[in-house]
């Protein structure tokens, strides 16, 4: 049964059952995060 369910999900995904492909809203690369740079002296 689980194999049949998996195959059904893959078939629906392959045929576009979730709708037409959508274009990304903001093309390009976005980088976010935090970085720290420091010097350690011993």
C-alpha distance matrix in Angstrom:
0.0 3.8 5.4 5.2 6.4 8.7 10.0 10.7 12.6 14.4 15.4 16.7 18.6 20.1 21.5 23.1 21.3 22.7 26.2 28.9 29.6 32.3 35.3 35.9 38.4 40.7 40.9 42.0 41.4 41.7 42.4 42.7 43.2 46.1 48.1 51.0 53.7 56.4 58.8 59.1 62.6 63.3
3.8 0.0 3.8 5.4 5.1 6.2 8.6 9.8 10.6 12.4 14.2 15.4 16.6 18.3 20.2 21.5 20.0 20.9 24.5 27.1 27.4 29.9 32.8 33.0 35.6 37.7 37.8 38.7 37.9 38.2 38.8 39.0 39.5 42.3 44.3 47.2 49.9 52.6 55.0 55.3 58.8 59.5
5.4 3.8 0.0 3.8 5.4 5.1 6.1 8.5 9.9 10.6 12.2 14.3 15.3 16.4 18.5 20.3 19.3 20.6 24.0 26.2 26.4 29.2 32.0 32.5 35.3 37.3 37.1 38.0 37.3 38.0 38.7 39.3 40.0 42.9 44.7 47.7 50.2 52.9 55.3 55.7 59.1 60.0
5.2 5.4 3.8 0.0 3.8 5.4 5.1 6.1 8.7 9.9 10.5 12.3 14.2 15.2 16.6 18.6 17.3 19.0 22.3 24.7 25.5 28.4 31.4 32.3 35.0 37.4 37.3 38.6 38.2 38.9 40.0 40.7 41.6 44.6 46.7 49.8 52.4 55.2 57.8 58.3 61.8 62.8
6.4 5.1 5.4 3.8 0.0 3.8 5.5 5.1 6.3 8.7 9.9 10.6 12.3 14.2 15.6 16.9 15.2 16.4 19.9 22.5 23.3 25.9 29.0 29.7 32.3 34.7 34.9 36.2 35.8 36.3 37.3 37.8 38.8 41.8 44.1 47.2 49.9 52.9 55.5 56.1 59.7 60.8
8.7 6.2 5.1 5.4 3.8 0.0 3.8 5.4 5.2 6.2 8.6 10.0 10.6 12.3 14.5 15.7 14.8 15.8 19.2 21.4 21.6 24.2 27.1 27.6 30.3 32.5 32.4 33.5 33.0 33.6 34.6 35.2 36.2 39.3 41.3 44.4 47.0 50.0 52.6 53.2 56.8 57.9
10.0 8.6 6.1 5.1 5.5 3.8 0.0 3.8 5.5 5.1 6.1 8.6 9.8 10.4 12.4 14.5 13.9 15.6 18.7 20.6 21.0 24.1 27.0 27.9 30.9 33.1 32.8 34.0 33.9 34.9 36.1 37.1 38.4 41.5 43.5 46.7 49.2 52.2 54.8 55.6 59.2 60.4
10.7 9.8 8.5 6.1 5.1 5.4 3.8 0.0 3.8 5.5 5.1 6.2 8.6 9.9 10.8 12.6 11.2 13.2 16.3 18.6 19.7 22.7 25.9 27.1 29.8 32.4 32.4 34.0 34.1 34.9 36.4 37.3 38.7 42.0 44.3 47.6 50.3 53.4 56.1 57.0 60.7 62.0
12.6 10.6 9.9 8.7 6.3 5.2 5.5 3.8 0.0 3.8 5.4 5.2 6.1 8.6 10.1 10.9 9.7 10.7 14.1 16.5 17.1 19.8 22.9 23.8 26.5 29.0 29.1 30.6 30.6 31.3 32.7 33.6 35.0 38.3 40.6 44.0 46.7 49.8 52.6 53.6 57.3 58.7
14.4 12.4 10.6 9.9 8.7 6.2 5.1 5.5 3.8 0.0 3.8 5.5 5.1 6.1 8.7 10.1 10.3 11.6 14.4 16.0 16.1 19.1 21.9 22.9 25.9 28.2 27.8 29.2 29.2 30.3 31.8 33.0 34.5 37.9 39.9 43.3 45.8 49.0 51.7 52.8 56.4 57.9
15.4 14.2 12.2 10.5 9.9 8.6 6.1 5.1 5.4 3.8 0.0 3.8 5.4 5.1 6.3 8.8 8.8 11.3 13.6 15.1 16.0 19.4 22.4 23.9 27.0 29.5 29.1 30.8 31.3 32.5 34.3 35.7 37.5 40.9 43.0 46.5 48.9 52.2 55.0 56.2 59.8 61.4
16.7 15.4 14.3 12.3 10.6 10.0 8.6 6.2 5.2 5.5 3.8 0.0 3.8 5.4 5.3 6.4 5.3 7.7 10.4 12.5 13.8 17.0 20.3 21.9 24.6 27.4 27.4 29.4 30.1 31.1 33.1 34.3 36.2 39.7 42.1 45.6 48.2 51.6 54.5 55.8 59.5 61.2
18.6 16.6 15.3 14.2 12.3 10.6 9.8 8.6 6.1 5.1 5.4 3.8 0.0 3.8 5.6 5.4 6.0 6.9 9.4 10.9 11.3 14.4 17.4 18.7 21.6 24.2 24.0 25.9 26.4 27.5 29.5 30.8 32.7 36.3 38.6 42.1 44.7 48.1 51.0 52.4 56.1 57.8
20.1 18.3 16.4 15.2 14.2 12.3 10.4 9.9 8.6 6.1 5.1 5.4 3.8 0.0 3.8 5.6 7.7 9.5 10.9 11.4 11.6 15.1 17.8 19.6 22.8 25.1 24.5 26.3 27.0 28.6 30.7 32.4 34.5 38.1 40.1 43.7 46.0 49.4 52.2 53.7 57.4 59.1
21.5 20.2 18.5 16.6 15.6 14.5 12.4 10.8 10.1 8.7 6.3 5.3 5.6 3.8 0.0 3.8 5.7 8.6 9.2 9.8 11.2 14.9 17.9 20.2 23.1 25.9 25.5 27.7 28.9 30.4 32.8 34.5 36.8 40.4 42.7 46.3 48.7 52.2 55.1 56.7 60.4 62.3
23.1 21.5 20.3 18.6 16.9 15.7 14.5 12.6 10.9 10.1 8.8 6.4 5.4 5.6 3.8 0.0 3.8 5.4 5.5 6.4 8.0 11.4 14.7 17.0 19.7 22.7 22.6 25.0 26.3 27.7 30.2 31.8 34.2 37.9 40.3 44.0 46.5 50.0 53.1 54.8 58.5 60.5
21.3 20.0 19.3 17.3 15.2 14.8 13.9 11.2 9.7 10.3 8.8 5.3 6.0 7.7 5.7 3.8 0.0 3.8 5.5 8.1 10.4 13.3 16.9 19.0 21.3 24.5 24.9 27.5 28.6 29.5 31.9 33.1 35.4 39.0 41.7 45.3 48.0 51.5 54.6 56.2 60.0 61.9
22.7 20.9 20.6 19.0 16.4 15.8 15.6 13.2 10.7 11.6 11.3 7.7 6.9 9.5 8.6 5.4 3.8 0.0 3.8 7.1 8.8 10.9 14.6 16.2 18.2 21.5 22.2 24.8 25.8 26.4 28.8 29.8 32.1 35.8 38.5 42.2 45.0 48.5 51.7 53.3 57.1 59.1
26.2 24.5 24.0 22.3 19.9 19.2 18.7 16.3 14.1 14.4 13.6 10.4 9.4 10.9 9.2 5.5 5.5 3.8 0.0 3.7 6.5 8.6 12.3 14.7 16.5 19.9 20.7 23.6 25.1 26.0 28.8 30.0 32.6 36.4 39.1 42.8 45.6 49.1 52.4 54.3 58.0 60.2
28.9 27.1 26.2 24.7 22.5 21.4 20.6 18.6 16.5 16.0 15.1 12.5 10.9 11.4 9.8 6.4 8.1 7.1 3.7 0.0 3.8 6.3 9.7 12.7 14.8 18.1 18.4 21.4 23.3 24.7 27.7 29.3 32.2 36.0 38.5 42.3 44.8 48.5 51.7 53.7 57.5 59.8
29.6 27.4 26.4 25.5 23.3 21.6 21.0 19.7 17.1 16.1 16.0 13.8 11.3 11.6 11.2 8.0 10.4 8.8 6.5 3.8 0.0 3.8 6.8 9.5 12.2 15.1 15.0 17.9 19.7 21.2 24.2 26.1 29.0 32.8 35.2 38.9 41.4 45.0 48.2 50.3 54.0 56.4
32.3 29.9 29.2 28.4 25.9 24.2 24.1 22.7 19.8 19.1 19.4 17.0 14.4 15.1 14.9 11.4 13.3 10.9 8.6 6.3 3.8 0.0 3.8 6.4 8.6 11.7 12.2 15.4 17.4 18.7 21.9 23.6 26.7 30.5 33.0 36.8 39.3 43.0 46.3 48.5 52.2 54.7
35.3 32.8 32.0 31.4 29.0 27.1 27.0 25.9 22.9 21.9 22.4 20.3 17.4 17.8 17.9 14.7 16.9 14.6 12.3 9.7 6.8 3.8 0.0 3.8 6.3 8.8 8.8 12.2 14.7 16.2 19.7 21.8 25.1 28.8 31.2 34.9 37.2 40.9 44.2 46.6 50.3 53.0
35.9 33.0 32.5 32.3 29.7 27.6 27.9 27.1 23.8 22.9 23.9 21.9 18.7 19.6 20.2 17.0 19.0 16.2 14.7 12.7 9.5 6.4 3.8 0.0 3.8 5.7 6.2 9.3 11.3 12.5 16.0 18.0 21.3 25.0 27.4 31.2 33.5 37.2 40.6 43.0 46.6 49.3
38.4 35.6 35.3 35.0 32.3 30.3 30.9 29.8 26.5 25.9 27.0 24.6 21.6 22.8 23.1 19.7 21.3 18.2 16.5 14.8 12.2 8.6 6.3 3.8 0.0 3.8 6.5 9.7 11.9 12.2 15.8 17.3 20.8 24.4 27.0 30.7 33.1 36.8 40.3 42.8 46.5 49.3
40.7 37.7 37.3 37.4 34.7 32.5 33.1 32.4 29.0 28.2 29.5 27.4 24.2 25.1 25.9 22.7 24.5 21.5 19.9 18.1 15.1 11.7 8.8 5.7 3.8 0.0 3.8 6.5 8.7 9.2 12.9 14.8 18.5 21.9 24.3 27.9 30.1 33.8 37.3 40.0 43.5 46.5
40.9 37.8 37.1 37.3 34.9 32.4 32.8 32.4 29.1 27.8 29.1 27.4 24.0 24.5 25.5 22.6 24.9 22.2 20.7 18.4 15.0 12.2 8.8 6.2 6.5 3.8 0.0 3.8 7.0 9.0 12.7 15.4 19.1 22.4 24.3 28.0 29.8 33.6 36.8 39.6 43.1 46.0
42.0 38.7 38.0 38.6 36.2 33.5 34.0 34.0 30.6 29.2 30.8 29.4 25.9 26.3 27.7 25.0 27.5 24.8 23.6 21.4 17.9 15.4 12.2 9.3 9.7 6.5 3.8 0.0 3.8 6.6 10.0 13.2 16.7 19.9 21.4 24.9 26.6 30.3 33.4 36.2 39.7 42.6
41.4 37.9 37.3 38.2 35.8 33.0 33.9 34.1 30.6 29.2 31.3 30.1 26.4 27.0 28.9 26.3 28.6 25.8 25.1 23.3 19.7 17.4 14.7 11.3 11.9 8.7 7.0 3.8 0.0 3.8 6.6 10.0 13.4 16.4 17.9 21.5 23.2 26.9 30.0 32.7 36.2 39.1
41.7 38.2 38.0 38.9 36.3 33.6 34.9 34.9 31.3 30.3 32.5 31.1 27.5 28.6 30.4 27.7 29.5 26.4 26.0 24.7 21.2 18.7 16.2 12.5 12.2 9.2 9.0 6.6 3.8 0.0 3.8 6.6 10.2 13.4 15.4 19.0 21.1 24.9 28.2 30.9 34.4 37.3
42.4 38.8 38.7 40.0 37.3 34.6 36.1 36.4 32.7 31.8 34.3 33.1 29.5 30.7 32.8 30.2 31.9 28.8 28.8 27.7 24.2 21.9 19.7 16.0 15.8 12.9 12.7 10.0 6.6 3.8 0.0 3.8 6.9 9.9 11.6 15.3 17.5 21.3 24.6 27.2 30.8 33.6
42.7 39.0 39.3 40.7 37.8 35.2 37.1 37.3 33.6 33.0 35.7 34.3 30.8 32.4 34.5 31.8 33.1 29.8 30.0 29.3 26.1 23.6 21.8 18.0 17.3 14.8 15.4 13.2 10.0 6.6 3.8 0.0 3.7 7.1 9.8 13.5 16.3 19.8 23.4 25.8 29.4 32.2
43.2 39.5 40.0 41.6 38.8 36.2 38.4 38.7 35.0 34.5 37.5 36.2 32.7 34.5 36.8 34.2 35.4 32.1 32.6 32.2 29.0 26.7 25.1 21.3 20.8 18.5 19.1 16.7 13.4 10.2 6.9 3.7 0.0 3.8 6.9 10.5 13.6 17.0 20.6 22.7 26.4 29.0
46.1 42.3 42.9 44.6 41.8 39.3 41.5 42.0 38.3 37.9 40.9 39.7 36.3 38.1 40.4 37.9 39.0 35.8 36.4 36.0 32.8 30.5 28.8 25.0 24.4 21.9 22.4 19.9 16.4 13.4 9.9 7.1 3.8 0.0 3.8 6.9 10.3 13.6 17.2 19.3 23.0 25.6
48.1 44.3 44.7 46.7 44.1 41.3 43.5 44.3 40.6 39.9 43.0 42.1 38.6 40.1 42.7 40.3 41.7 38.5 39.1 38.5 35.2 33.0 31.2 27.4 27.0 24.3 24.3 21.4 17.9 15.4 11.6 9.8 6.9 3.8 0.0 3.8 6.8 10.2 13.8 16.0 19.7 22.5
51.0 47.2 47.7 49.8 47.2 44.4 46.7 47.6 44.0 43.3 46.5 45.6 42.1 43.7 46.3 44.0 45.3 42.2 42.8 42.3 38.9 36.8 34.9 31.2 30.7 27.9 28.0 24.9 21.5 19.0 15.3 13.5 10.5 6.9 3.8 0.0 3.8 6.6 10.3 12.5 16.1 19.0
53.7 49.9 50.2 52.4 49.9 47.0 49.2 50.3 46.7 45.8 48.9 48.2 44.7 46.0 48.7 46.5 48.0 45.0 45.6 44.8 41.4 39.3 37.2 33.5 33.1 30.1 29.8 26.6 23.2 21.1 17.5 16.3 13.6 10.3 6.8 3.8 0.0 3.8 7.2 10.0 13.5 16.6
56.4 52.6 52.9 55.2 52.9 50.0 52.2 53.4 49.8 49.0 52.2 51.6 48.1 49.4 52.2 50.0 51.5 48.5 49.1 48.5 45.0 43.0 40.9 37.2 36.8 33.8 33.6 30.3 26.9 24.9 21.3 19.8 17.0 13.6 10.2 6.6 3.8 0.0 3.8 6.6 9.9 13.2
58.8 55.0 55.3 57.8 55.5 52.6 54.8 56.1 52.6 51.7 55.0 54.5 51.0 52.2 55.1 53.1 54.6 51.7 52.4 51.7 48.2 46.3 44.2 40.6 40.3 37.3 36.8 33.4 30.0 28.2 24.6 23.4 20.6 17.2 13.8 10.3 7.2 3.8 0.0 3.8 6.4 9.9
59.1 55.3 55.7 58.3 56.1 53.2 55.6 57.0 53.6 52.8 56.2 55.8 52.4 53.7 56.7 54.8 56.2 53.3 54.3 53.7 50.3 48.5 46.6 43.0 42.8 40.0 39.6 36.2 32.7 30.9 27.2 25.8 22.7 19.3 16.0 12.5 10.0 6.6 3.8 0.0 3.8 6.6
62.6 58.8 59.1 61.8 59.7 56.8 59.2 60.7 57.3 56.4 59.8 59.5 56.1 57.4 60.4 58.5 60.0 57.1 58.0 57.5 54.0 52.2 50.3 46.6 46.5 43.5 43.1 39.7 36.2 34.4 30.8 29.4 26.4 23.0 19.7 16.1 13.5 9.9 6.4 3.8 0.0 3.8
63.3 59.5 60.0 62.8 60.8 57.9 60.4 62.0 58.7 57.9 61.4 61.2 57.8 59.1 62.3 60.5 61.9 59.1 60.2 59.8 56.4 54.7 53.0 49.3 49.3 46.5 46.0 42.6 39.1 37.3 33.6 32.2 29.0 25.6 22.5 19.0 16.6 13.2 9.9 6.6 3.8 0.0
